[in-house]
Amino acid sequence: MLLTGCVRTQTEYEAVKIPSLPLPENLLADCRIPDIPDEMAYADSVVLNLLMQGALEDCTNQIRAIKKIEANS
């Protein structure tokens, strides 16, 4: 009869590298920044604000897409 109650086992864990998925090029592209003219009228500033808002939304969508890909991998 063997007594195993005093036997001590040690578990060792090994880190496993998971290959990362390459991100699509369109998500890695620089965010576009609208040109800001030196002089502009009030109406031009309204148009510039709309362009800047669109650029910000595009960048936000790129970041969300990257986060989604990273969360799924």
Secondary structure, DSSP 8 states (H G I E B T S, - for coil): ----TT------------------HHHHS--------SS--HHHHHHHHHHHHHHHHHHHHHHHHHHHHHHH-
